[in-house]
Amino acid sequence: MTQTETARRRDRIVNLLSTYGELSATALSDMLGVTVQTLRSDLRALDDARVVRRRHGGAMLASATENISYQPRLAVSRDEKDRIGTAVAGLIPDGASLALGTGTTVEAVARSLTGHARLTVATNNIHAVLALRSAQDISLLLAGGKVRLRDLDLIGAESAEFFAGLRLEYTIFSVGGLSPAGDLLDFNLDEIRARKAIAAAGQQRILVIDHAKIGRPAPHAWGRLQEIDLVVCGGTLPPELKADATARGAQVIEV
C-alpha cells in the first residue's frame, strides 16, 4: 500500500469521526474496507499526531468543537493541498494584488506563489508570510492584532478592520467544513470575522478546500458555497451541490 493511499485513508478517518463523533475500530474498518489491524495502526498514528483520541476500542476527534491544531493539519491531505496550491497559483498573474487567509491549504497556495514576481499580498497568516519570503520583488502586508500562537495567525477585530480597508484583485481563503447544502462552516467566531472581511476585500473570491472538509461539521455557518466566484477543491463535490453552485455563476475546479 502506498503512502498516498494510507494518507487518504487517514483523512477519511478524520472526516468520519467529524461526522459521527465516536466510532469503534470495527465500525471504521467496515466503512473503509480494511482490516481491524490496519485500522488500529491508523488510529495509533493519528493519536500520536494528536488528531484523534483512542478510547474503549474506538476513537474520536481530539476536540469535537475546535479545529485540530496546525501541525497535525499539515499532514492531512498534504499532496492534495499541494495540487490545490498549484492550481490556484496558475490562475494568478505576476503583479497581482491578493489576500491570503489562514489555514494549511492557503499556506500551500502561498508556497506555490513563490515563483511569481511583483505580487502585493495582504494576509493574517504568518505561515504564508514565511512561505513567500523567497518570492521576487514582493510587497507583504500583515494584519495587526493578537497572534494566535497555536496557528501563527492573527484574528479578531484588528484583523477584520485591516482587510475591510483593502480593495484587491483576488482573495483566497479556506473553511473548517462544508455542509451537504453548501454552508461554509467554521469553529471560531473571530476567525469567521476575518474570513468575511477577506472575502469582501477582493474582486474575485477563491475558496480552497481539501476533500476532508467536504461534509465535515463545524458549529458556525457564515456563508454559502453558491456565493463564491471560484472553488478549487480536492476530491469531488456532491453532484447536486456542484450543479447548484455552477448554475449560480460559481466556477468549480476539482484537482
Backbone as CSV, one residue per row, in Angstrom:
resi,resn,N_x,N_y,N_z,CA_x,CA_y,CA_z,C_x,C_y,C_z
1,MET,0.840,-1.196,0.000,0.000,0.000,0.000,0.877,1.249,0.000
2,THR,0.548,2.235,-0.867,1.386,3.422,-0.999,1.114,4.397,0.142
3,GLN,2.070,5.344,0.320,1.898,6.372,1.337,0.688,7.246,1.044
4,THR,0.424,7.492,-0.264,-0.734,8.305,-0.631,-2.029,7.618,-0.233
5,GLU,-2.133,6.308,-0.465,-3.337,5.565,-0.076,-3.531,5.603,1.437
6,THR,-2.435,5.433,2.170,-2.520,5.488,3.632,-2.971,6.866,4.089
7,ALA,-2.398,7.919,3.503,-2.764,9.287,3.884,-4.230,9.563,3.593
8,ARG,-4.703,9.128,2.437,-6.108,9.365,2.090,-7.039,8.596,3.030
9,ARG,-6.655,7.380,3.396,-7.496,6.611,4.331,-7.560,7.310,5.678
10,ARG,-6.442,7.836,6.134,-6.438,8.533,7.421,-7.230,9.839,7.350
11,ASP,-7.194,10.500,6.191,-8.057,11.666,6.004,-9.526,11.276,6.136
12,ARG,-9.896,10.121,5.559,-11.288,9.664,5.637,-11.664,9.325,7.075
13,ILE,-10.725,8.781,7.836,-10.993,8.505,9.253,-11.339,9.803,9.980
14,VAL,-10.534,10.848,9.750,-10.791,12.143,10.383,-12.167,12.664,9.976
15,ASN,-12.505,12.535,8.700,-13.789,13.025,8.214,-14.950,12.246,8.832
16,LEU,-14.812,10.919,8.929,-15.870,10.098,9.526,-16.070,10.431,10.999
17,LEU,-14.976,10.632,11.714,-15.088,10.984,13.126,-15.673,12.383,13.297
18,SER,-15.395,13.276,12.338,-16.008,14.605,12.384,-17.520,14.503,12.219
19,THR,-17.960,13.550,11.396,-19.384,13.409,11.100,-20.131,12.657,12.192
20,TYR,-19.537,11.544,12.669,-20.261,10.648,13.569,-19.874,10.786,15.040
21,GLY,-18.835,11.547,15.334,-18.402,11.659,16.718,-17.438,10.550,17.068
22,GLU,-17.888,9.589,17.858,-17.050,8.459,18.256,-17.471,7.214,17.491
23,LEU,-16.486,6.463,16.989,-16.740,5.221,16.264,-15.778,4.155,16.753
24,SER,-16.240,2.898,16.722,-15.371,1.792,17.109,-14.410,1.472,15.972
25,ALA,-13.329,0.783,16.316,-12.374,0.362,15.289,-13.039,-0.570,14.290
26,THR,-13.940,-1.427,14.782,-14.646,-2.356,13.887,-15.519,-1.604,12.902
27,ALA,-16.266,-0.597,13.401,-17.137,0.177,12.515,-16.319,0.920,11.467
28,LEU,-15.223,1.515,11.885,-14.378,2.234,10.938,-13.767,1.296,9.902
29,SER,-13.334,0.117,10.335,-12.742,-0.830,9.381,-13.777,-1.272,8.357
30,ASP,-15.034,-1.467,8.788,-16.106,-1.839,7.845,-16.379,-0.708,6.861
31,MET,-16.428,0.524,7.350,-16.700,1.672,6.487,-15.610,1.876,5.439
32,LEU,-14.364,1.571,5.818,-13.234,1.824,4.931,-12.793,0.596,4.149
33,GLY,-13.334,-0.560,4.511,-12.984,-1.781,3.786,-11.573,-2.256,4.029
34,VAL,-11.076,-2.074,5.265,-9.742,-2.550,5.620,-9.854,-3.417,6.862
35,THR,-8.790,-4.126,7.188,-8.806,-4.979,8.373,-8.777,-4.129,9.640
36,VAL,-9.240,-4.719,10.733,-9.205,-4.018,12.011,-7.760,-3.721,12.400
37,GLN,-6.834,-4.634,12.072,-5.425,-4.420,12.397,-4.879,-3.178,11.683
38,THR,-5.219,-3.031,10.407,-4.796,-1.853,9.657,-5.402,-0.593,10.246
39,LEU,-6.683,-0.675,10.580,-7.371,0.477,11.143,-6.742,0.900,12.474
40,ARG,-6.429,-0.077,13.315,-5.822,0.255,14.608,-4.451,0.901,14.442
41,SER,-3.717,0.478,13.421,-2.432,1.112,13.127,-2.641,2.576,12.731
42,ASP,-3.675,2.830,11.932,-4.005,4.199,11.550,-4.368,5.036,12.775
43,LEU,-5.172,4.464,13.661,-5.604,5.201,14.846,-4.425,5.518,15.764
44,ARG,-3.472,4.584,15.859,-2.281,4.858,16.675,-1.519,6.041,16.109
45,ALA,-1.362,6.057,14.774,-0.621,7.157,14.130,-1.347,8.486,14.319
46,LEU,-2.662,8.495,14.174,-3.432,9.721,14.341,-3.468,10.169,15.799
47,ASP,-3.451,9.201,16.723,-3.396,9.530,18.141,-2.034,10.140,18.492
48,ASP,-0.968,9.566,17.940,0.374,10.119,18.183,0.487,11.553,17.666
49,ALA,-0.233,11.832,16.556,-0.221,13.187,15.986,-1.214,14.112,16.678
50,ARG,-1.926,13.582,17.666,-2.909,14.335,18.453,-4.075,14.834,17.607
51,VAL,-4.383,14.086,16.539,-5.547,14.398,15.717,-6.783,13.721,16.304
52,VAL,-6.644,12.469,16.759,-7.753,11.736,17.372,-7.339,11.266,18.763
53,ARG,-8.328,10.840,19.517,-8.071,10.266,20.830,-8.678,8.867,20.858
54,ARG,-7.848,7.854,21.076,-8.348,6.470,21.157,-8.977,6.232,22.525
55,ARG,-10.087,5.491,22.523,-10.729,5.149,23.787,-11.702,4.001,23.573
56,HIS,-11.707,3.045,24.518,-12.674,1.940,24.548,-12.771,1.193,23.216
57,GLY,-11.650,0.911,22.588,-11.671,0.147,21.344,-12.060,0.947,20.127
58,GLY,-12.174,2.258,20.273,-12.532,3.113,19.149,-11.769,4.407,19.204
59,ALA,-12.367,5.461,18.668,-11.688,6.755,18.645,-12.689,7.869,18.424
60,MET,-12.257,9.071,18.781,-12.998,10.287,18.492,-11.981,11.372,18.203
61,LEU,-12.433,12.487,17.604,-11.517,13.589,17.376,-11.003,14.123,18.695
62,ALA,-9.798,14.679,18.662,-9.226,15.230,19.877,-10.133,16.309,20.463
63,SER,-10.836,17.048,19.612,-11.837,18.015,20.061,-12.940,18.065,19.029
64,ALA,-14.172,17.905,19.478,-15.307,17.904,18.551,-15.791,19.309,18.235
65,THR,-15.419,20.318,19.036,-15.927,21.668,18.846,-14.826,22.654,18.474
66,GLU,-13.606,22.172,18.290,-12.483,23.040,17.936,-11.676,22.350,16.860
67,ASN,-11.182,23.121,15.910,-10.362,22.540,14.861,-9.085,21.968,15.464
68,ILE,-8.545,20.920,14.839,-7.292,20.348,15.314,-6.170,21.344,15.064
69,SER,-5.078,21.217,15.822,-4.017,22.221,15.773,-3.271,22.182,14.438
70,TYR,-2.435,23.209,14.208,-1.865,23.464,12.888,-0.959,22.332,12.401
71,GLN,-0.034,21.888,13.235,0.910,20.875,12.782,0.235,19.569,12.365
72,PRO,-0.730,19.030,13.146,-1.433,17.840,12.652,-2.188,18.099,11.354
73,ARG,-2.743,19.311,11.174,-3.480,19.594,9.951,-2.565,19.606,8.736
74,LEU,-1.281,19.922,8.925,-0.349,19.893,7.799,-0.261,18.512,7.166
75,ALA,-0.440,17.472,7.988,-0.310,16.104,7.491,-1.574,15.616,6.783
76,VAL,-2.702,16.316,7.000,-3.967,15.893,6.399,-4.029,16.394,4.959
77,SER,-4.167,15.477,4.009,-4.332,15.810,2.586,-3.169,16.632,2.032
78,ARG,-1.942,16.361,2.482,-0.796,17.193,2.084,-0.612,17.232,0.569
79,ASP,-0.607,16.069,-0.092,-0.429,16.055,-1.549,-1.565,16.796,-2.247
80,GLU,-2.765,16.599,-1.739,-3.935,17.241,-2.326,-3.852,18.763,-2.186
81,LYS,-3.433,19.233,-1.020,-3.305,20.674,-0.803,-2.247,21.267,-1.728
82,ASP,-1.174,20.517,-1.982,-0.160,20.999,-2.918,-0.744,21.128,-4.330
83,ARG,-1.604,20.187,-4.722,-2.255,20.282,-6.040,-3.176,21.497,-6.097
84,ILE,-3.900,21.729,-5.012,-4.769,22.904,-4.949,-3.924,24.170,-5.073
85,GLY,-2.803,24.223,-4.344,-1.926,25.384,-4.408,-1.417,25.640,-5.805
86,THR,-1.013,24.577,-6.491,-0.511,24.712,-7.867,-1.601,25.226,-8.793
87,ALA,-2.823,24.692,-8.636,-3.940,25.112,-9.490,-4.270,26.586,-9.292
88,VAL,-4.305,27.034,-8.042,-4.617,28.441,-7.765,-3.502,29.344,-8.275
89,ALA,-2.256,28.971,-8.034,-1.137,29.790,-8.485,-1.170,29.978,-10.005
90,GLY,-1.645,28.966,-10.721,-1.747,29.067,-12.169,-2.766,30.089,-12.644
91,LEU,-3.649,30.512,-11.739,-4.678,31.491,-12.089,-4.267,32.926,-11.750
92,ILE,-3.184,33.071,-10.992,-2.764,34.387,-10.506,-1.614,34.909,-11.366
93,PRO,-1.763,36.051,-12.009,-0.677,36.577,-12.843,0.376,37.308,-12.016
94,ASP,1.562,37.483,-12.585,2.568,38.352,-11.968,1.981,39.742,-11.792
95,GLY,2.389,40.399,-10.715,1.936,41.767,-10.486,0.565,41.882,-9.866
96,ALA,-0.069,40.773,-9.498,-1.424,40.805,-8.949,-1.426,41.249,-7.493
97,SER,-2.579,41.725,-7.038,-2.793,42.016,-5.621,-3.791,41.009,-5.075
98,LEU,-3.501,40.471,-3.897,-4.348,39.422,-3.352,-4.264,39.370,-1.837
99,ALA,-5.283,38.770,-1.239,-5.305,38.498,0.191,-5.256,36.992,0.399
100,LEU,-4.518,36.572,1.399,-4.438,35.172,1.774,-4.940,35.021,3.205
101,GLY,-5.891,34.126,3.409,-6.420,33.868,4.739,-5.584,32.859,5.496
102,THR,-6.182,32.307,6.532,-5.471,31.373,7.393,-5.671,29.931,6.918
103,GLY,-4.861,29.019,7.470,-5.050,27.594,7.220,-3.955,26.969,6.387
104,THR,-3.871,25.649,6.482,-2.812,24.912,5.807,-3.003,24.844,4.289
105,THR,-4.251,24.867,3.815,-4.478,24.856,2.369,-4.053,26.182,1.758
106,VAL,-4.346,27.277,2.444,-3.897,28.591,1.968,-2.374,28.682,2.021
107,GLU,-1.771,28.080,3.031,-0.304,28.050,3.086,0.259,27.343,1.859
108,ALA,-0.400,26.270,1.419,0.041,25.561,0.207,-0.036,26.476,-1.015
109,VAL,-1.071,27.314,-1.072,-1.160,28.301,-2.160,0.029,29.261,-2.095
110,ALA,0.346,29.732,-0.887,1.479,30.649,-0.722,2.772,30.012,-1.219
111,ARG,3.000,28.750,-0.878,4.220,28.070,-1.341,4.275,28.026,-2.861
112,SER,3.117,27.852,-3.497,3.081,27.755,-4.957,3.234,29.108,-5.643
113,LEU,3.083,30.179,-4.893,3.187,31.520,-5.469,4.602,32.086,-5.422
114,THR,5.551,31.345,-4.873,6.899,31.897,-4.700,7.602,32.163,-6.026
115,GLY,7.167,31.543,-7.108,7.761,31.804,-8.414,7.211,33.042,-9.101
116,HIS,6.185,33.665,-8.524,5.603,34.865,-9.108,6.439,36.098,-8.742
117,ALA,6.297,37.130,-9.543,7.021,38.384,-9.297,6.041,39.527,-9.099
118,ARG,6.472,40.507,-8.319,5.761,41.781,-8.128,4.363,41.604,-7.542
119,LEU,4.189,40.620,-6.689,2.895,40.447,-6.036,2.744,41.428,-4.875
120,THR,1.518,41.833,-4.636,1.147,42.541,-3.409,0.213,41.615,-2.640
121,VAL,0.653,41.190,-1.454,-0.085,40.189,-0.696,-0.416,40.726,0.688
122,ALA,-1.698,40.719,1.036,-2.153,41.056,2.383,-2.593,39.768,3.063
123,THR,-2.181,39.567,4.301,-2.510,38.306,4.959,-2.536,38.469,6.472
124,ASN,-3.231,37.550,7.125,-3.173,37.412,8.582,-2.563,36.076,8.959
125,ASN,-1.842,35.468,8.029,-1.299,34.120,8.156,0.235,34.202,8.170
126,ILE,0.839,34.055,9.331,2.298,34.151,9.435,2.979,33.026,8.668
127,HIS,2.362,31.845,8.612,2.912,30.753,7.805,3.005,31.168,6.331
128,ALA,2.009,31.898,5.843,2.032,32.355,4.451,3.158,33.350,4.233
129,VAL,3.382,34.240,5.198,4.490,35.200,5.106,5.822,34.464,4.986
130,LEU,6.016,33.452,5.832,7.267,32.695,5.793,7.425,31.951,4.472
131,ALA,6.319,31.420,3.944,6.389,30.698,2.676,6.740,31.623,1.518
132,LEU,6.340,32.888,1.596,6.518,33.825,0.486,7.814,34.623,0.551
133,ARG,8.634,34.386,1.561,9.798,35.242,1.745,10.811,35.147,0.607
134,SER,10.741,34.086,-0.207,11.688,33.970,-1.322,11.113,34.478,-2.640
135,ALA,9.877,34.986,-2.640,9.285,35.496,-3.875,10.009,36.774,-4.321
136,GLN,9.974,37.040,-5.638,10.711,38.175,-6.200,9.921,39.471,-6.056
137,ASP,10.572,40.502,-5.543,10.011,41.847,-5.537,8.575,41.848,-5.002
138,ILE,8.365,41.230,-3.857,7.021,41.094,-3.295,6.779,42.157,-2.236
139,SER,5.541,42.642,-2.182,5.125,43.571,-1.134,4.157,42.831,-0.216
140,LEU,4.542,42.677,1.051,3.745,41.913,2.005,3.154,42.833,3.059
141,LEU,1.845,42.722,3.257,1.128,43.489,4.268,0.558,42.502,5.283
142,LEU,0.906,42.682,6.557,0.473,41.751,7.595,-0.543,42.430,8.509
143,ALA,-1.665,41.750,8.740,-2.701,42.277,9.629,-2.164,42.429,11.044
144,GLY,-2.743,43.358,11.776,-2.380,43.530,13.169,-3.286,42.735,14.085
145,GLY,-3.051,42.902,15.389,-3.887,42.215,16.362,-3.121,41.176,17.153
146,LYS,-3.860,40.384,17.889,-3.275,39.366,18.752,-2.901,38.127,17.952
147,VAL,-1.694,37.625,18.175,-1.247,36.414,17.489,-1.837,35.191,18.185
148,ARG,-2.467,34.327,17.403,-2.935,33.039,17.908,-1.764,32.064,17.753
149,LEU,-1.056,31.807,18.847,0.200,31.076,18.784,0.028,29.656,18.261
150,ARG,-1.110,29.031,18.540,-1.313,27.659,18.085,-1.242,27.554,16.573
151,ASP,-1.750,28.581,15.868,-1.819,28.548,14.412,-0.921,29.583,13.738
152,LEU,-0.264,30.441,14.528,0.554,31.521,13.990,-0.234,32.361,12.985
153,ASP,-1.374,32.864,13.448,-2.163,33.771,12.633,-2.720,34.878,13.511
154,LEU,-3.353,35.853,12.891,-3.916,36.991,13.604,-5.400,37.087,13.281
155,ILE,-6.231,37.008,14.302,-7.666,37.106,14.104,-8.218,38.118,15.102
156,GLY,-9.507,38.389,15.016,-10.115,39.351,15.912,-10.436,40.659,15.208
157,ALA,-10.829,41.664,15.986,-11.305,42.929,15.428,-10.255,43.631,14.578
158,GLU,-9.007,43.654,15.045,-7.950,44.356,14.291,-7.734,43.733,12.919
159,SER,-7.755,42.407,12.868,-7.561,41.719,11.597,-8.712,42.017,10.641
160,ALA,-9.947,41.958,11.152,-11.106,42.237,10.307,-11.070,43.670,9.781
161,GLU,-10.681,44.632,10.632,-10.604,46.030,10.210,-9.518,46.236,9.151
162,PHE,-8.406,45.517,9.294,-7.311,45.600,8.322,-7.809,45.234,6.921
163,PHE,-8.503,44.117,6.798,-8.977,43.683,5.484,-10.139,44.534,4.981
164,ALA,-10.934,45.077,5.894,-12.075,45.892,5.483,-11.643,47.134,4.716
165,GLY,-10.429,47.598,4.941,-9.939,48.787,4.257,-9.226,48.511,2.946
166,LEU,-9.192,47.262,2.507,-8.442,46.900,1.302,-9.370,46.603,0.120
167,ARG,-8.869,46.881,-1.086,-9.554,46.508,-2.325,-8.523,45.841,-3.227
168,LEU,-8.621,44.525,-3.350,-7.618,43.724,-4.039,-8.251,42.970,-5.208
169,GLU,-7.398,42.407,-6.053,-7.918,41.672,-7.203,-8.438,40.286,-6.812
170,TYR,-7.719,39.612,-5.923,-8.088,38.238,-5.553,-8.079,38.092,-4.029
171,THR,-8.976,37.287,-3.523,-8.917,36.868,-2.123,-9.012,35.349,-2.081
172,ILE,-8.135,34.727,-1.303,-8.014,33.276,-1.248,-8.146,32.846,0.208
173,PHE,-9.123,32.006,0.492,-9.407,31.632,1.872,-9.968,30.216,1.907
174,SER,-9.977,29.633,3.099,-10.484,28.282,3.293,-11.595,28.308,4.333
175,VAL,-12.078,27.137,4.726,-13.113,26.995,5.751,-12.813,25.767,6.593
176,GLY,-13.495,25.673,7.745,-13.336,24.498,8.586,-14.119,23.300,8.094
177,GLY,-15.228,23.555,7.414,-16.056,22.475,6.900,-17.056,23.002,5.891
178,LEU,-17.656,22.092,5.137,-18.653,22.426,4.123,-19.829,21.473,4.280
179,SER,-21.013,22.010,4.553,-22.183,21.159,4.762,-22.698,20.610,3.432
180,PRO,-23.498,19.538,3.451,-24.067,18.999,2.204,-24.909,20.018,1.441
181,ALA,-25.452,21.006,2.150,-26.274,22.032,1.499,-25.445,23.192,0.956
182,GLY,-24.125,23.198,1.257,-23.266,24.262,0.761,-22.975,25.356,1.757
183,ASP,-23.300,25.148,3.048,-22.963,26.131,4.071,-21.464,26.113,4.343
184,LEU,-20.844,27.290,4.426,-19.449,27.419,4.827,-19.404,27.410,6.346
185,LEU,-18.635,26.496,6.932,-18.663,26.258,8.371,-17.296,26.524,8.990
186,ASP,-17.310,27.010,10.231,-16.059,27.228,10.948,-16.264,27.050,12.442
187,PHE,-15.125,27.070,13.167,-15.111,26.757,14.589,-15.044,27.979,15.489
188,ASN,-14.577,29.107,14.980,-14.212,30.240,15.814,-14.815,31.522,15.249
189,LEU,-15.553,32.280,16.072,-16.235,33.477,15.587,-15.256,34.568,15.162
190,ASP,-14.144,34.714,15.873,-13.145,35.699,15.460,-12.547,35.344,14.109
191,GLU,-12.312,34.041,13.900,-11.777,33.598,12.612,-12.784,33.867,11.505
192,ILE,-14.068,33.681,11.798,-15.110,33.936,10.812,-15.147,35.414,10.431
193,ARG,-15.014,36.309,11.403,-14.996,37.741,11.102,-13.857,38.076,10.135
194,ALA,-12.700,37.478,10.372,-11.561,37.709,9.472,-11.840,37.138,8.090
195,ARG,-12.402,35.941,8.030,-12.693,35.325,6.722,-13.690,36.174,5.932
196,LYS,-14.723,36.669,6.597,-15.710,37.504,5.913,-15.059,38.768,5.365
197,ALA,-14.204,39.383,6.166,-13.530,40.598,5.724,-12.606,40.313,4.551
198,ILE,-11.905,39.178,4.595,-11.032,38.783,3.491,-11.851,38.569,2.225
199,ALA,-12.945,37.838,2.349,-13.783,37.552,1.176,-14.308,38.832,0.542
200,ALA,-14.639,39.816,1.364,-15.221,41.063,0.849,-14.180,41.984,0.226
201,ALA,-12.893,41.722,0.452,-11.835,42.643,0.009,-11.417,42.426,-1.439
202,GLY,-11.877,41.349,-2.078,-11.377,41.014,-3.406,-12.416,41.078,-4.505
203,GLN,-11.955,41.369,-5.715,-12.839,41.337,-6.877,-13.233,39.900,-7.228
204,GLN,-12.294,38.963,-7.039,-12.603,37.547,-7.266,-12.313,36.771,-5.992
205,ARG,-13.333,36.101,-5.472,-13.227,35.334,-4.230,-12.942,33.872,-4.569
206,ILE,-11.852,33.350,-4.027,-11.433,31.979,-4.323,-11.440,31.183,-3.022
207,LEU,-12.277,30.160,-2.974,-12.329,29.248,-1.833,-11.485,28.018,-2.147
208,VAL,-10.559,27.675,-1.255,-9.748,26.471,-1.423,-10.143,25.485,-0.324
209,ILE,-10.385,24.242,-0.703,-10.907,23.278,0.258,-10.470,21.867,-0.121
210,ASP,-9.868,21.158,0.826,-9.483,19.773,0.549,-10.667,18.850,0.818
211,HIS,-10.578,17.606,0.330,-11.745,16.721,0.362,-12.185,16.370,1.772
212,ALA,-11.257,16.442,2.759,-11.627,16.109,4.129,-12.604,17.121,4.728
213,LYS,-12.702,18.321,4.142,-13.625,19.343,4.648,-15.043,19.153,4.104
214,ILE,-15.193,18.396,3.010,-16.498,18.243,2.383,-17.375,17.337,3.255
215,GLY,-18.458,17.884,3.757,-19.334,17.148,4.656,-18.900,17.185,6.103
216,ARG,-17.808,17.877,6.413,-17.316,17.940,7.786,-18.105,18.977,8.585
217,PRO,-18.643,18.630,9.743,-19.415,19.595,10.527,-18.517,20.539,11.318
218,ALA,-19.033,21.716,11.595,-18.417,22.700,12.486,-19.565,23.548,13.028
219,PRO,-19.389,24.189,14.181,-20.540,24.774,14.865,-21.140,26.036,14.255
220,HIS,-20.367,26.790,13.431,-20.852,28.089,12.967,-20.907,28.146,11.437
221,ALA,-22.069,28.553,10.890,-22.222,28.772,9.452,-22.118,30.268,9.175
222,TRP,-21.387,30.644,8.115,-21.184,32.075,7.864,-21.324,32.478,6.396
223,GLY,-21.581,31.559,5.528,-21.726,31.887,4.118,-22.174,30.674,3.331
224,ARG,-22.232,30.841,2.010,-22.697,29.758,1.144,-21.712,29.544,0.005
225,LEU,-21.504,28.291,-0.346,-20.625,27.959,-1.463,-21.115,28.624,-2.744
226,GLN,-22.412,28.721,-2.895,-23.006,29.264,-4.115,-22.694,30.742,-4.311
227,GLU,-22.195,31.417,-3.255,-21.877,32.840,-3.350,-20.428,33.094,-3.762
228,ILE,-19.630,32.031,-3.849,-18.196,32.154,-4.150,-17.988,32.237,-5.655
229,ASP,-16.986,33.000,-6.080,-16.702,33.121,-7.512,-16.013,31.880,-8.070
230,LEU,-15.037,31.357,-7.312,-14.257,30.216,-7.781,-13.965,29.287,-6.610
231,VAL,-14.217,28.001,-6.795,-13.947,26.991,-5.775,-12.904,26.030,-6.339
232,VAL,-11.786,25.884,-5.638,-10.753,24.919,-6.031,-10.691,23.881,-4.929
233,CYS,-11.042,22.650,-5.250,-11.165,21.628,-4.205,-10.518,20.328,-4.627
234,GLY,-10.121,19.567,-3.618,-9.678,18.207,-3.837,-10.888,17.288,-3.761
235,GLY,-10.777,16.129,-4.366,-11.916,15.223,-4.360,-13.015,15.745,-5.259
236,THR,-14.254,15.356,-4.944,-15.400,15.688,-5.777,-16.514,16.241,-4.921
237,LEU,-17.050,17.382,-5.301,-18.211,17.918,-4.607,-19.439,17.052,-4.898
238,PRO,-20.392,16.966,-3.967,-21.649,16.275,-4.263,-22.267,16.852,-5.536
239,PRO,-22.749,16.004,-6.464,-23.226,16.494,-7.775,-24.277,17.593,-7.681
240,GLU,-25.258,17.446,-6.786,-26.305,18.462,-6.680,-25.738,19.801,-6.206
241,LEU,-24.801,19.747,-5.257,-24.187,20.970,-4.751,-23.357,21.647,-5.831
242,LYS,-22.600,20.861,-6.577,-21.791,21.419,-7.658,-22.686,22.041,-8.733
243,ALA,-23.763,21.353,-9.090,-24.671,21.866,-10.114,-25.323,23.172,-9.669
244,ASP,-25.716,23.237,-8.400,-26.328,24.453,-7.866,-25.342,25.609,-7.881
245,ALA,-24.100,25.334,-7.470,-23.087,26.387,-7.431,-22.785,26.920,-8.829
246,THR,-22.612,26.031,-9.785,-22.291,26.464,-11.146,-23.475,27.179,-11.795
247,ALA,-24.691,26.759,-11.463,-25.876,27.420,-12.013,-25.985,28.854,-11.520
248,ARG,-25.423,29.129,-10.332,-25.461,30.479,-9.769,-24.224,31.301,-10.148
249,GLY,-23.396,30.755,-11.036,-22.273,31.521,-11.563,-20.915,31.192,-10.962
250,ALA,-20.858,30.272,-10.018,-19.565,29.886,-9.434,-18.832,28.953,-10.390
251,GLN,-17.522,29.093,-10.451,-16.683,28.164,-11.208,-16.084,27.165,-10.230
252,VAL,-16.109,25.877,-10.569,-15.605,24.823,-9.701,-14.475,24.091,-10.410
253,ILE,-13.320,24.034,-9.771,-12.181,23.278,-10.280,-11.866,22.174,-9.287
254,GLU,-11.909,20.924,-9.727,-11.598,19.779,-8.864,-10.246,19.223,-9.281
255,VAL,-9.327,19.076,-8.329,-7.962,18.638,-8.651,-7.680,17.287,-8.047
